[in-house]
């Protein structure tokens, strides 16, 4: 018998493997992160968009926090990959290039970046650990610039670099997202602030990277 024009259309759900379904759910979560803080992501809505039940989502990730951790890790990995330093450049041009691409990423993914740097506010220690691991990697990228030029950063300078990273995150949230400065102006602010910290805490290492 032919279907009536009044019959609702059949809902066809794609058959995905467990790995494909997990990847789909994470991708939906990362996309939602651009519009909503991590703690405000609506699990029920995301499950509905994927065509699965809330229970199945929890089956894949264990809990709401488990799902949030995977979202944060995936979003953070995307940023780290997009801003991977270019080994073909000398240390100082490499720093400038990385900062330019970081600013560009934040301009294009403002909501996601803001949610990422505020991830620790979720109160979940494992989410904080994911964000902290990304920050450690970013700090080590700067350490590598000095080290490549024969200047091993002292504990004092390492503390300064972590402080500079916190400043950079806040400057990107406050300035890049609101576009108060051009890309080049913001890159200059970030690079000059790093120069100033290094010069104050470890002048010899500063001269190696930035010159006199």
N, C-alpha and C positions, 0 to 999 in steps of 0.2 A: 504493500500500500504506500502511495506517495506521501511524503511529509506535507502537512498543512503549512501554508505560508505563515500561520500564527505560531507554529512550533518554534521554541527557542533554538538557536543554532547549537550544534553539538560542540562541546568544549574538548578540543583535542590537545592532550598533553604529550609533549615529546618524551619519548622513553630515553632516559639518560642513564649512563652507568653511575655508580655511587661517586666516583671521582669527578665525573662531569657535573653531577648535581651539586657537589660541594663547591666546585669552581663557579658554577652559576650563582649560587647563593652568596658567595663571597663577592663576586662581581657586582651583584645587586646592592650588597651592603656598602661597598666602596663608593658606588655611584650615589647612594643615599647620603653618604658622609659629606658630600659636597654641599648638601642643603641643610643637614641637621647635625647637631653635636652628637658625639658617640652615645651618650647616655639617653638620647631622645630617639634613637632609631626604633622604629616600630616593627617588632619581630613578626607580628601577625600580618602586617601589610607586605613585608618582604616575602614571607612564606606564600602568601596568596599570589604575588607577582610571579613567583617561581612555579606555581601550580602544585605546591605540596602542603602538607599539614604542618602546623606548629610543632606537633610531636615528632614528625620526621626531621624537621630542622634541628631539634634538640638531639635527636638520635645521631645526626652527623657531627654535631659540635659539642655535645655533652651538656651544655648550659648556655644561657644568654651570654655569660662572660666568655665562654669558650668561643662563641661566634664573634663577639667583639674583638677578641684577641686576634683571630684570623683576619678580620677586616683591617685592623690597625697594622698588622704585620705586612699584609699585601700592599696597603697604601704606602706604608713607609718604604718598602722595597722598591716600589715604583719610583718614588722620589730619589732614592739612592742611585738607582740605575740611570735615571734621567740626568743626574748631576755627577756621574762618575768622572773623576779627573782624567784629562787627556794626557797619557804618558808621552805623547809626541811633543809636548810643549815643555819649555824650561820652567823651573819652579814658580817664578813670579807670574809669568803669563798664564801658567796653569791655574794659579789661584784666581786671577782675574776672570779667566774663562769659566771656571767652576762657579764663581759668584754670579756671573751673568746668567748662566743656565739655571742657577738656583732661583734668582729673581724671576726669570721667565717662567719657571715651573709654578712658583707661587702666584704669579699674575694669572696663569691659566687655571690653577686649581686652588683658588683662594680659600674656599670653604673647607676643602679637604685638609689643606695645610693647617688652618686654624684648629680644626678638630684634632689633628695629629699632635700638635705641640701641647694641646690641652688634654691629651689622653690620660696622663697620670692623675688628672682630677677625678677620674672615674672611681678611684679608691681601690681598684683591683690590683694587687701587687704584681700579678703576671702581666697585665697590660702595661703597668709602669716599667716592668723589666724590658718589654719589647721596645718601648720608646727610648729607654735609657741605652739599650744596646745600639740603636741607630745613632744616638748622640755620641756614644763612644767611638763609633766608626767614623763619624764626621770629624771628631776631634783628631783621630789618628791620621786622617787625610792631611790635616794641617801640620801635624807633627812630622809626617813624611816629607814635607817640603823642606823643613829645616834639616832633617836627618840626611836627605839626599845631598845637601850642600855641606855636610860634615859638621853640622852643629846639632848635637843631641840636646833637646830641650830639657832644662832642669825641672825639678818638681815645682819651683816657683812659676816658671813659664807655663807648665802644663795646667796649673790652677788658673792662670790668666787665660789660657786658651778655652777652658771650660766656661769661664765667665764671658768671654767674647762670644761663644756659641749661644749662650743664653741671651745676650744682648742682640745678636743677629736674629734669633727667632722672634724676639719682641719687636725689633725694627721691621721685620718682614710683615708681621701681623698688623702693626700700626701704620706702616708707610707703604709697603708694596701693595697691600690689599686696597688701601684708600687712594693710592696713586698720587700721593702728595709730592713725590719726587719722580723724575724720569728713571728709567732703568740705570743709565750710566751714573746719574747722581747718587742713587742708592748704592750701587756697586762701589763707588768712590768712598762713600761714608763707611761702608763695612770694611773695605780694605785699609783705609786710613786708621780706623779704630784698632784693627789688628796690629798695624804698624806701631801705633802709640803704645799699646799694651806691651808688645815685645820690646820696644825701645826702653820702656820704663823698667821692666822686670829683668831683661837679659840683653843689654845693649849689643854684645858681641854677636849673638844669634840674630838680632834684628838687622845688623849691618850685613850679615851673610845673605839674608833673603831680600831685604829692601834696599840695601846700599846705604851710603852715608846719609 
